[in-house]
Amino acid sequence: MERLVRQAHPRDVFGDARAWLARRVPSKMAAAEPYEIIWWIFAASVTISMTSRFIGEVSAPLSYIFAIGGAAGCGWGWLLTRTLFRGGKSIERWTLLAVGGIIVVEAYWHLASVPAS
């Protein structure tokens, strides 16, 4: 796992992560493409965002988790569409940094508007 952290290029990290997962999952499962991984992260973020609306009042730590998890949908949605429409081009480091920036800004906005319980 340390080798994955030390990799310089996101394409290498995704490639090594896919190979690592492929060795540890049953042989019937195929290695996932980057857009498939991004899709599942995006779907989880949207699910977290919608779940917080249906649950209602929750404790402060859980509301922070919902706020940050739900805020990630915009960034992951952007990266998903970029990955789908750019064909065979790899995911650059700056796009992952942009997603992180989007998540930080949206999470701050959500956390600033969530009343502390």
Chimera marker file (.cmm) of the C-alpha trace (Angstrom):
<marker_set name="trace">
<marker id="1" x="0.000" y="0.000" z="0.000" r="1" g="1" b="0" radius="0.5"/>
<marker id="2" x="2.919" y="2.343" z="0.689" r="1" g="1" b="0" radius="0.5"/>
<marker id="3" x="3.995" y="1.940" z="-2.916" r="1" g="1" b="0" radius="0.5"/>
<marker id="4" x="0.596" y="3.224" z="-4.038" r="1" g="1" b="0" radius="0.5"/>
<marker id="5" x="1.009" y="6.335" z="-1.918" r="1" g="1" b="0" radius="0.5"/>
<marker id="6" x="4.479" y="7.030" z="-3.334" r="1" g="1" b="0" radius="0.5"/>
<marker id="7" x="3.383" y="6.820" z="-6.976" r="1" g="1" b="0" radius="0.5"/>
<marker id="8" x="3.616" y="10.176" z="-8.752" r="1" g="1" b="0" radius="0.5"/>
<marker id="9" x="0.975" y="9.826" z="-11.446" r="1" g="1" b="0" radius="0.5"/>
<marker id="10" x="-2.717" y="9.126" z="-10.729" r="1" g="1" b="0" radius="0.5"/>
<marker id="11" x="-2.846" y="6.760" z="-13.713" r="1" g="1" b="0" radius="0.5"/>
<marker id="12" x="-0.177" y="4.625" z="-12.052" r="1" g="1" b="0" radius="0.5"/>
<marker id="13" x="-2.020" y="4.725" z="-8.746" r="1" g="1" b="0" radius="0.5"/>
<marker id="14" x="-5.321" y="3.635" z="-10.341" r="1" g="1" b="0" radius="0.5"/>
<marker id="15" x="-3.508" y="0.950" z="-12.366" r="1" g="1" b="0" radius="0.5"/>
<marker id="16" x="-1.706" y="-0.441" z="-9.328" r="1" g="1" b="0" radius="0.5"/>
<marker id="17" x="-4.873" y="-0.258" z="-7.224" r="1" g="1" b="0" radius="0.5"/>
<marker id="18" x="-6.807" y="-2.168" z="-9.903" r="1" g="1" b="0" radius="0.5"/>
<marker id="19" x="-4.072" y="-4.814" z="-10.042" r="1" g="1" b="0" radius="0.5"/>
<marker id="20" x="-3.990" y="-5.047" z="-6.225" r="1" g="1" b="0" radius="0.5"/>
<marker id="21" x="-7.774" y="-5.441" z="-6.074" r="1" g="1" b="0" radius="0.5"/>
<marker id="22" x="-7.783" y="-7.931" z="-8.948" r="1" g="1" b="0" radius="0.5"/>
<marker id="23" x="-5.397" y="-10.196" z="-7.022" r="1" g="1" b="0" radius="0.5"/>
<marker id="24" x="-7.654" y="-10.131" z="-3.979" r="1" g="1" b="0" radius="0.5"/>
<marker id="25" x="-11.093" y="-10.589" z="-5.552" r="1" g="1" b="0" radius="0.5"/>
<marker id="26" x="-12.531" y="-13.754" z="-7.038" r="1" g="1" b="0" radius="0.5"/>
<marker id="27" x="-11.361" y="-14.533" z="-10.551" r="1" g="1" b="0" radius="0.5"/>
<marker id="28" x="-14.885" y="-14.070" z="-11.933" r="1" g="1" b="0" radius="0.5"/>
<marker id="29" x="-14.652" y="-10.327" z="-11.355" r="1" g="1" b="0" radius="0.5"/>
<marker id="30" x="-12.867" y="-8.211" z="-13.955" r="1" g="1" b="0" radius="0.5"/>
<marker id="31" x="-10.625" y="-5.285" z="-13.097" r="1" g="1" b="0" radius="0.5"/>
<marker id="32" x="-12.561" y="-2.022" z="-12.933" r="1" g="1" b="0" radius="0.5"/>
<marker id="33" x="-11.867" y="0.898" z="-15.217" r="1" g="1" b="0" radius="0.5"/>
<marker id="34" x="-11.246" y="4.326" z="-13.625" r="1" g="1" b="0" radius="0.5"/>
<marker id="35" x="-14.635" y="5.637" z="-14.770" r="1" g="1" b="0" radius="0.5"/>
<marker id="36" x="-16.356" y="2.721" z="-13.026" r="1" g="1" b="0" radius="0.5"/>
<marker id="37" x="-14.605" y="3.516" z="-9.743" r="1" g="1" b="0" radius="0.5"/>
<marker id="38" x="-15.447" y="7.205" z="-10.093" r="1" g="1" b="0" radius="0.5"/>
<marker id="39" x="-19.071" y="6.292" z="-10.866" r="1" g="1" b="0" radius="0.5"/>
<marker id="40" x="-19.396" y="4.296" z="-7.626" r="1" g="1" b="0" radius="0.5"/>
<marker id="41" x="-17.828" y="7.093" z="-5.578" r="1" g="1" b="0" radius="0.5"/>
<marker id="42" x="-20.218" y="9.584" z="-7.205" r="1" g="1" b="0" radius="0.5"/>
<marker id="43" x="-23.218" y="7.304" z="-6.569" r="1" g="1" b="0" radius="0.5"/>
<marker id="44" x="-22.207" y="6.861" z="-2.918" r="1" g="1" b="0" radius="0.5"/>
<marker id="45" x="-21.873" y="10.623" z="-2.506" r="1" g="1" b="0" radius="0.5"/>
<marker id="46" x="-25.322" y="11.275" z="-3.963" r="1" g="1" b="0" radius="0.5"/>
<marker id="47" x="-26.770" y="8.515" z="-1.772" r="1" g="1" b="0" radius="0.5"/>
<marker id="48" x="-25.207" y="10.078" z="1.338" r="1" g="1" b="0" radius="0.5"/>
<marker id="49" x="-26.566" y="13.468" z="0.319" r="1" g="1" b="0" radius="0.5"/>
<marker id="50" x="-30.117" y="12.134" z="-0.165" r="1" g="1" b="0" radius="0.5"/>
<marker id="51" x="-30.001" y="9.996" z="2.989" r="1" g="1" b="0" radius="0.5"/>
<marker id="52" x="-29.323" y="13.056" z="5.107" r="1" g="1" b="0" radius="0.5"/>
<marker id="53" x="-32.529" y="14.640" z="3.792" r="1" g="1" b="0" radius="0.5"/>
<marker id="54" x="-34.662" y="11.643" z="4.742" r="1" g="1" b="0" radius="0.5"/>
<marker id="55" x="-33.153" y="10.981" z="8.176" r="1" g="1" b="0" radius="0.5"/>
<marker id="56" x="-33.744" y="14.473" z="9.522" r="1" g="1" b="0" radius="0.5"/>
<marker id="57" x="-32.207" y="15.517" z="12.861" r="1" g="1" b="0" radius="0.5"/>
<marker id="58" x="-29.044" y="13.598" z="13.718" r="1" g="1" b="0" radius="0.5"/>
<marker id="59" x="-26.127" y="14.153" z="16.087" r="1" g="1" b="0" radius="0.5"/>
<marker id="60" x="-23.487" y="16.725" z="15.171" r="1" g="1" b="0" radius="0.5"/>
<marker id="61" x="-20.723" y="14.251" z="14.178" r="1" g="1" b="0" radius="0.5"/>
<marker id="62" x="-23.105" y="12.351" z="11.899" r="1" g="1" b="0" radius="0.5"/>
<marker id="63" x="-24.393" y="15.578" z="10.352" r="1" g="1" b="0" radius="0.5"/>
<marker id="64" x="-20.770" y="16.525" z="9.546" r="1" g="1" b="0" radius="0.5"/>
<marker id="65" x="-20.240" y="13.162" z="7.844" r="1" g="1" b="0" radius="0.5"/>
<marker id="66" x="-23.408" y="13.677" z="5.796" r="1" g="1" b="0" radius="0.5"/>
<marker id="67" x="-22.386" y="17.231" z="4.902" r="1" g="1" b="0" radius="0.5"/>
<marker id="68" x="-18.884" y="16.302" z="3.740" r="1" g="1" b="0" radius="0.5"/>
<marker id="69" x="-19.979" y="13.072" z="1.988" r="1" g="1" b="0" radius="0.5"/>
<marker id="70" x="-22.837" y="14.842" z="0.243" r="1" g="1" b="0" radius="0.5"/>
<marker id="71" x="-20.645" y="17.753" z="-0.806" r="1" g="1" b="0" radius="0.5"/>
<marker id="72" x="-18.397" y="15.447" z="-2.806" r="1" g="1" b="0" radius="0.5"/>
<marker id="73" x="-21.037" y="14.717" z="-5.468" r="1" g="1" b="0" radius="0.5"/>
<marker id="74" x="-20.365" y="17.809" z="-7.566" r="1" g="1" b="0" radius="0.5"/>
<marker id="75" x="-16.620" y="17.184" z="-7.795" r="1" g="1" b="0" radius="0.5"/>
<marker id="76" x="-16.947" y="13.473" z="-8.534" r="1" g="1" b="0" radius="0.5"/>
<marker id="77" x="-19.712" y="14.160" z="-11.077" r="1" g="1" b="0" radius="0.5"/>
<marker id="78" x="-17.428" y="16.596" z="-12.887" r="1" g="1" b="0" radius="0.5"/>
<marker id="79" x="-14.542" y="14.101" z="-12.886" r="1" g="1" b="0" radius="0.5"/>
<marker id="80" x="-16.852" y="11.329" z="-14.104" r="1" g="1" b="0" radius="0.5"/>
<marker id="81" x="-18.075" y="13.347" z="-17.107" r="1" g="1" b="0" radius="0.5"/>
<marker id="82" x="-14.525" y="14.479" z="-17.867" r="1" g="1" b="0" radius="0.5"/>
<marker id="83" x="-13.312" y="10.873" z="-17.782" r="1" g="1" b="0" radius="0.5"/>
<marker id="84" x="-16.167" y="9.606" z="-19.964" r="1" g="1" b="0" radius="0.5"/>
<marker id="85" x="-15.882" y="12.264" z="-22.662" r="1" g="1" b="0" radius="0.5"/>
<marker id="86" x="-12.096" y="12.484" z="-22.937" r="1" g="1" b="0" radius="0.5"/>
<marker id="87" x="-11.725" y="8.962" z="-24.238" r="1" g="1" b="0" radius="0.5"/>
<marker id="88" x="-8.470" y="7.142" z="-23.578" r="1" g="1" b="0" radius="0.5"/>
<marker id="89" x="-6.713" y="10.046" z="-21.869" r="1" g="1" b="0" radius="0.5"/>
<marker id="90" x="-5.557" y="9.394" z="-18.327" r="1" g="1" b="0" radius="0.5"/>
<marker id="91" x="-6.671" y="11.220" z="-15.210" r="1" g="1" b="0" radius="0.5"/>
<marker id="92" x="-4.203" y="13.994" z="-14.478" r="1" g="1" b="0" radius="0.5"/>
<marker id="93" x="-3.073" y="15.013" z="-11.009" r="1" g="1" b="0" radius="0.5"/>
<marker id="94" x="-4.593" y="18.484" z="-11.314" r="1" g="1" b="0" radius="0.5"/>
<marker id="95" x="-8.059" y="17.002" z="-11.886" r="1" g="1" b="0" radius="0.5"/>
<marker id="96" x="-7.846" y="15.074" z="-8.613" r="1" g="1" b="0" radius="0.5"/>
<marker id="97" x="-6.652" y="18.243" z="-6.879" r="1" g="1" b="0" radius="0.5"/>
<marker id="98" x="-9.582" y="20.142" z="-8.424" r="1" g="1" b="0" radius="0.5"/>
<marker id="99" x="-12.016" y="17.513" z="-7.095" r="1" g="1" b="0" radius="0.5"/>
<marker id="100" x="-10.423" y="17.831" z="-3.658" r="1" g="1" b="0" radius="0.5"/>
<marker id="101" x="-10.768" y="21.615" z="-3.832" r="1" g="1" b="0" radius="0.5"/>
<marker id="102" x="-14.415" y="21.361" z="-4.824" r="1" g="1" b="0" radius="0.5"/>
<marker id="103" x="-15.081" y="18.981" z="-1.945" r="1" g="1" b="0" radius="0.5"/>
<marker id="104" x="-13.333" y="21.279" z="0.553" r="1" g="1" b="0" radius="0.5"/>
<marker id="105" x="-15.224" y="24.378" z="-0.596" r="1" g="1" b="0" radius="0.5"/>
<marker id="106" x="-18.612" y="22.650" z="-0.661" r="1" g="1" b="0" radius="0.5"/>
<marker id="107" x="-17.992" y="20.888" z="2.654" r="1" g="1" b="0" radius="0.5"/>
<marker id="108" x="-17.086" y="24.205" z="4.280" r="1" g="1" b="0" radius="0.5"/>
<marker id="109" x="-20.225" y="25.777" z="2.865" r="1" g="1" b="0" radius="0.5"/>
<marker id="110" x="-22.373" y="22.928" z="4.192" r="1" g="1" b="0" radius="0.5"/>
<marker id="111" x="-20.644" y="22.828" z="7.567" r="1" g="1" b="0" radius="0.5"/>
<marker id="112" x="-20.976" y="26.572" z="8.007" r="1" g="1" b="0" radius="0.5"/>
<marker id="113" x="-24.732" y="26.279" z="7.437" r="1" g="1" b="0" radius="0.5"/>
<marker id="114" x="-25.279" y="23.189" z="9.671" r="1" g="1" b="0" radius="0.5"/>
<marker id="115" x="-26.347" y="24.198" z="13.185" r="1" g="1" b="0" radius="0.5"/>
<marker id="116" x="-24.327" y="22.487" z="15.918" r="1" g="1" b="0" radius="0.5"/>
<marker id="117" x="-26.419" y="20.174" z="18.131" r="1" g="1" b="0" radius="0.5"/>
<link id1="1" id2="2" r="1" g="1" b="0" radius="0.2"/>
<link id1="2" id2="3" r="1" g="1" b="0" radius="0.2"/>
<link id1="3" id2="4" r="1" g="1" b="0" radius="0.2"/>
<link id1="4" id2="5" r="1" g="1" b="0" radius="0.2"/>
<link id1="5" id2="6" r="1" g="1" b="0" radius="0.2"/>
<link id1="6" id2="7" r="1" g="1" b="0" radius="0.2"/>
<link id1="7" id2="8" r="1" g="1" b="0" radius="0.2"/>
<link id1="8" id2="9" r="1" g="1" b="0" radius="0.2"/>
<link id1="9" id2="10" r="1" g="1" b="0" radius="0.2"/>
<link id1="10" id2="11" r="1" g="1" b="0" radius="0.2"/>
<link id1="11" id2="12" r="1" g="1" b="0" radius="0.2"/>
<link id1="12" id2="13" r="1" g="1" b="0" radius="0.2"/>
<link id1="13" id2="14" r="1" g="1" b="0" radius="0.2"/>
<link id1="14" id2="15" r="1" g="1" b="0" radius="0.2"/>
<link id1="15" id2="16" r="1" g="1" b="0" radius="0.2"/>
<link id1="16" id2="17" r="1" g="1" b="0" radius="0.2"/>
<link id1="17" id2="18" r="1" g="1" b="0" radius="0.2"/>
<link id1="18" id2="19" r="1" g="1" b="0" radius="0.2"/>
<link id1="19" id2="20" r="1" g="1" b="0" radius="0.2"/>
<link id1="20" id2="21" r="1" g="1" b="0" radius="0.2"/>
<link id1="21" id2="22" r="1" g="1" b="0" radius="0.2"/>
<link id1="22" id2="23" r="1" g="1" b="0" radius="0.2"/>
<link id1="23" id2="24" r="1" g="1" b="0" radius="0.2"/>
<link id1="24" id2="25" r="1" g="1" b="0" radius="0.2"/>
<link id1="25" id2="26" r="1" g="1" b="0" radius="0.2"/>
<link id1="26" id2="27" r="1" g="1" b="0" radius="0.2"/>
<link id1="27" id2="28" r="1" g="1" b="0" radius="0.2"/>
<link id1="28" id2="29" r="1" g="1" b="0" radius="0.2"/>
<link id1="29" id2="30" r="1" g="1" b="0" radius="0.2"/>
<link id1="30" id2="31" r="1" g="1" b="0" radius="0.2"/>
<link id1="31" id2="32" r="1" g="1" b="0" radius="0.2"/>
<link id1="32" id2="33" r="1" g="1" b="0" radius="0.2"/>
<link id1="33" id2="34" r="1" g="1" b="0" radius="0.2"/>
<link id1="34" id2="35" r="1" g="1" b="0" radius="0.2"/>
<link id1="35" id2="36" r="1" g="1" b="0" radius="0.2"/>
<link id1="36" id2="37" r="1" g="1" b="0" radius="0.2"/>
<link id1="37" id2="38" r="1" g="1" b="0" radius="0.2"/>
<link id1="38" id2="39" r="1" g="1" b="0" radius="0.2"/>
<link id1="39" id2="40" r="1" g="1" b="0" radius="0.2"/>
<link id1="40" id2="41" r="1" g="1" b="0" radius="0.2"/>
<link id1="41" id2="42" r="1" g="1" b="0" radius="0.2"/>
<link id1="42" id2="43" r="1" g="1" b="0" radius="0.2"/>
<link id1="43" id2="44" r="1" g="1" b="0" radius="0.2"/>
<link id1="44" id2="45" r="1" g="1" b="0" radius="0.2"/>
<link id1="45" id2="46" r="1" g="1" b="0" radius="0.2"/>
<link id1="46" id2="47" r="1" g="1" b="0" radius="0.2"/>
<link id1="47" id2="48" r="1" g="1" b="0" radius="0.2"/>
<link id1="48" id2="49" r="1" g="1" b="0" radius="0.2"/>
<link id1="49" id2="50" r="1" g="1" b="0" radius="0.2"/>
<link id1="50" id2="51" r="1" g="1" b="0" radius="0.2"/>
<link id1="51" id2="52" r="1" g="1" b="0" radius="0.2"/>
<link id1="52" id2="53" r="1" g="1" b="0" radius="0.2"/>
<link id1="53" id2="54" r="1" g="1" b="0" radius="0.2"/>
<link id1="54" id2="55" r="1" g="1" b="0" radius="0.2"/>
<link id1="55" id2="56" r="1" g="1" b="0" radius="0.2"/>
<link id1="56" id2="57" r="1" g="1" b="0" radius="0.2"/>
<link id1="57" id2="58" r="1" g="1" b="0" radius="0.2"/>
<link id1="58" id2="59" r="1" g="1" b="0" radius="0.2"/>
<link id1="59" id2="60" r="1" g="1" b="0" radius="0.2"/>
<link id1="60" id2="61" r="1" g="1" b="0" radius="0.2"/>
<link id1="61" id2="62" r="1" g="1" b="0" radius="0.2"/>
<link id1="62" id2="63" r="1" g="1" b="0" radius="0.2"/>
<link id1="63" id2="64" r="1" g="1" b="0" radius="0.2"/>
<link id1="64" id2="65" r="1" g="1" b="0" radius="0.2"/>
<link id1="65" id2="66" r="1" g="1" b="0" radius="0.2"/>
<link id1="66" id2="67" r="1" g="1" b="0" radius="0.2"/>
<link id1="67" id2="68" r="1" g="1" b="0" radius="0.2"/>
<link id1="68" id2="69" r="1" g="1" b="0" radius="0.2"/>
<link id1="69" id2="70" r="1" g="1" b="0" radius="0.2"/>
<link id1="70" id2="71" r="1" g="1" b="0" radius="0.2"/>
<link id1="71" id2="72" r="1" g="1" b="0" radius="0.2"/>
<link id1="72" id2="73" r="1" g="1" b="0" radius="0.2"/>
<link id1="73" id2="74" r="1" g="1" b="0" radius="0.2"/>
<link id1="74" id2="75" r="1" g="1" b="0" radius="0.2"/>
<link id1="75" id2="76" r="1" g="1" b="0" radius="0.2"/>
<link id1="76" id2="77" r="1" g="1" b="0" radius="0.2"/>
<link id1="77" id2="78" r="1" g="1" b="0" radius="0.2"/>
<link id1="78" id2="79" r="1" g="1" b="0" radius="0.2"/>
<link id1="79" id2="80" r="1" g="1" b="0" radius="0.2"/>
<link id1="80" id2="81" r="1" g="1" b="0" radius="0.2"/>
<link id1="81" id2="82" r="1" g="1" b="0" radius="0.2"/>
<link id1="82" id2="83" r="1" g="1" b="0" radius="0.2"/>
<link id1="83" id2="84" r="1" g="1" b="0" radius="0.2"/>
<link id1="84" id2="85" r="1" g="1" b="0" radius="0.2"/>
<link id1="85" id2="86" r="1" g="1" b="0" radius="0.2"/>
<link id1="86" id2="87" r="1" g="1" b="0" radius="0.2"/>
<link id1="87" id2="88" r="1" g="1" b="0" radius="0.2"/>
<link id1="88" id2="89" r="1" g="1" b="0" radius="0.2"/>
<link id1="89" id2="90" r="1" g="1" b="0" radius="0.2"/>
<link id1="90" id2="91" r="1" g="1" b="0" radius="0.2"/>
<link id1="91" id2="92" r="1" g="1" b="0" radius="0.2"/>
<link id1="92" id2="93" r="1" g="1" b="0" radius="0.2"/>
<link id1="93" id2="94" r="1" g="1" b="0" radius="0.2"/>
<link id1="94" id2="95" r="1" g="1" b="0" radius="0.2"/>
<link id1="95" id2="96" r="1" g="1" b="0" radius="0.2"/>
<link id1="96" id2="97" r="1" g="1" b="0" radius="0.2"/>
<link id1="97" id2="98" r="1" g="1" b="0" radius="0.2"/>
<link id1="98" id2="99" r="1" g="1" b="0" radius="0.2"/>
<link id1="99" id2="100" r="1" g="1" b="0" radius="0.2"/>
<link id1="100" id2="101" r="1" g="1" b="0" radius="0.2"/>
<link id1="101" id2="102" r="1" g="1" b="0" radius="0.2"/>
<link id1="102" id2="103" r="1" g="1" b="0" radius="0.2"/>
<link id1="103" id2="104" r="1" g="1" b="0" radius="0.2"/>
<link id1="104" id2="105" r="1" g="1" b="0" radius="0.2"/>
<link id1="105" id2="106" r="1" g="1" b="0" radius="0.2"/>
<link id1="106" id2="107" r="1" g="1" b="0" radius="0.2"/>
<link id1="107" id2="108" r="1" g="1" b="0" radius="0.2"/>
<link id1="108" id2="109" r="1" g="1" b="0" radius="0.2"/>
<link id1="109" id2="110" r="1" g="1" b="0" radius="0.2"/>
<link id1="110" id2="111" r="1" g="1" b="0" radius="0.2"/>
<link id1="111" id2="112" r="1" g="1" b="0" radius="0.2"/>
<link id1="112" id2="113" r="1" g="1" b="0" radius="0.2"/>
<link id1="113" id2="114" r="1" g="1" b="0" radius="0.2"/>
<link id1="114" id2="115" r="1" g="1" b="0" radius="0.2"/>
<link id1="115" id2="116" r="1" g="1" b="0" radius="0.2"/>
<link id1="116" id2="117" r="1" g="1" b="0" radius="0.2"/>
</marker_set>
